[in-house]
Amino acid sequence: MAQRKHHDLGFMAIAILKLVKGLLLLLVGIGGLSLIHKDATEVFTHWARVFQVDMQRKSIQRWLMELGLVKQRDLALIVTTTFVYSALLLTEGIGLLMEKVWAEYMTVLITATFIPIEVYEMIRHATLARVCLLVGNVIIVAYLVMRLCQRKRPATQG
């Protein structure tokens, strides 16, 4: 009788997190494409009207002013970066769901590279979101490193 393969719930949870983040970034990138060849302020104003956002609010006015300062070149760079990072996240997520060892290494490497940036941002201005992001990424890296180390140890017969 064939033995059912045990799936690691930690890998599955990390994979789903990576897939959700990757899909969200993909949607942001697609939305950003609509801004590249148009006036970003006009696009934002259009969607604010569609969703019946009060255009007189100070936060909305500030957003409109900042959007007017964004250069097309900068916007293209942001959209491109968003697509690249989305592809990395989706690759990590799919690889982890398929239980590929290369995906574990890739996830450790990519996630660990963001930790120094997150620490720097925390030093500059700590927020609850930044604390959660940093703690979450440290937990993910520690878990995957632990699992990779366990895999390298020879299995003991008992």
C-alpha atoms as one frame of an Amber mdcrd trajectory, in Angstrom:
protein
   0.000   0.000   0.000   1.397   3.401  -0.953   2.110   5.764   1.910   0.558
   9.230   1.665   3.122  12.008   1.467   3.051  14.366   4.446   2.830  18.013
   3.378   4.626  20.578   5.521   2.001  23.053   6.736   4.661  25.719   7.295
   5.708  25.542   3.644   2.072  25.645   2.549   1.360  28.729   4.691   4.458
  30.531   3.399   3.590  29.529  -0.182   0.065  30.894   0.127   1.401  34.138
   1.639   3.875  34.509  -1.232   1.181  33.755  -3.830  -1.245  36.295  -2.350
   1.468  38.980  -2.198   2.548  38.138  -5.750  -0.997  38.355  -7.110  -1.620
  41.654  -5.308   1.582  43.107  -6.727   0.622  41.847 -10.179  -2.673  43.724
  -9.881  -0.842  46.859  -8.714   1.510  46.567 -11.681  -1.377  46.173 -14.106
  -3.021  49.220 -12.552   0.257  51.106 -12.844   0.414  50.325 -16.563  -2.667
  52.454 -17.051  -0.757  55.406 -15.585   2.353  55.184 -17.747   0.926  56.768
 -20.872  -1.695  58.914 -19.174  -1.760  61.731 -16.693  -1.667  60.019 -13.302
  -3.701  62.808 -11.706  -6.499  62.357 -14.246  -6.588  58.580 -13.732  -6.655
  58.958  -9.940  -9.395  61.612 -10.168 -11.457  59.340 -12.423 -11.269  56.409
  -9.992 -11.925  58.685  -7.014 -15.164  59.775  -8.708 -16.085  56.166  -9.559
 -15.693  55.179  -5.893 -17.309  58.452  -4.741 -14.281  59.617  -2.760 -14.502
  63.139  -1.321 -12.026  65.063  -3.477 -11.903  67.945  -0.968 -10.259  65.890
   1.789  -6.720  67.015   2.634  -5.284  63.498   2.197  -6.784  63.237  -1.307
  -5.516  66.695  -2.242  -2.027  65.739  -1.018  -2.147  62.517  -3.077  -3.135
  64.474  -6.190  -0.275  66.891  -5.663   2.244  64.053  -5.192   0.939  62.238
  -8.262   1.455  65.398 -10.301   5.136  65.381  -9.296   5.779  61.779 -10.409
   7.713  61.601 -13.676   6.759  59.051 -16.342  10.271  57.561 -16.182   9.929
  57.013 -12.425   6.486  55.511 -12.879   7.773  53.101 -15.537  10.580  52.018
 -13.184   8.115  51.451 -10.336   5.764  49.406 -12.551   8.643  47.320 -13.938
   9.993  46.666 -10.451   6.508  45.701  -9.295   6.192  43.135 -12.094   9.655
  41.677 -11.410   8.999  41.332  -7.681   5.557  39.879  -8.394   7.162  37.255
 -10.650   9.676  36.382  -7.908   6.938  36.027  -5.291   4.791  33.884  -7.586
   7.798  31.703  -8.436   8.599  31.264  -4.730   4.983  30.446  -3.895   4.519
  27.926  -6.701   7.882  26.311  -5.944   7.033  25.974  -2.249   3.598  24.525
  -3.060   5.329  21.965  -5.276   7.763  21.313  -2.375  10.862  22.107  -4.430
  14.124  22.506  -2.525  15.288  25.282  -4.882  12.205  27.289  -3.836  13.192
  26.977  -0.186  16.669  28.335  -0.914  15.242  31.063  -3.155  12.739  32.128
  -0.497  15.403  32.237   2.220  17.712  34.313   0.019  15.123  36.806  -1.209
  13.343  37.200   2.135  16.627  37.569   4.050  17.839  40.317   1.708  14.925
  42.513   2.765  15.582  42.200   6.506  18.383  44.827   6.650  16.184  47.259
   4.693  13.302  46.615   7.078  15.572  47.172  10.100  16.778  50.453   8.581
  13.175  51.569   7.984  12.284  50.589  11.563  15.106  52.747  12.883  13.936
  55.671  10.750  10.265  55.373  11.671   8.770  52.441  13.541   5.167  51.525
  12.786   3.104  48.493  13.699   3.042  47.395  10.049   6.843  47.574   9.805
   7.272  45.638  13.047   4.885  42.928  11.803   6.635  42.749   8.425  10.069
  42.440  10.030   8.959  39.830  12.574   7.121  37.859   9.892  10.107  37.802
   7.555  12.506  36.813  10.349  10.168  33.948  11.309   9.924  32.797   7.668
  13.705  32.845   7.184  14.347  31.091  10.521  11.754  28.404   9.772  13.084
  27.707   6.277  16.709  27.640   7.442  15.746  25.221  10.216  13.964  22.962
   7.711  16.899  23.097   5.280  19.303  22.151   8.082  17.047  19.235   9.073
  17.025  18.031   5.488  20.840  17.953   5.369  21.085  15.751   8.477  21.019
  12.041   7.757  17.828  10.380   8.910  18.339   8.336  12.074  16.951   4.856
  12.080  14.966   3.959  15.155
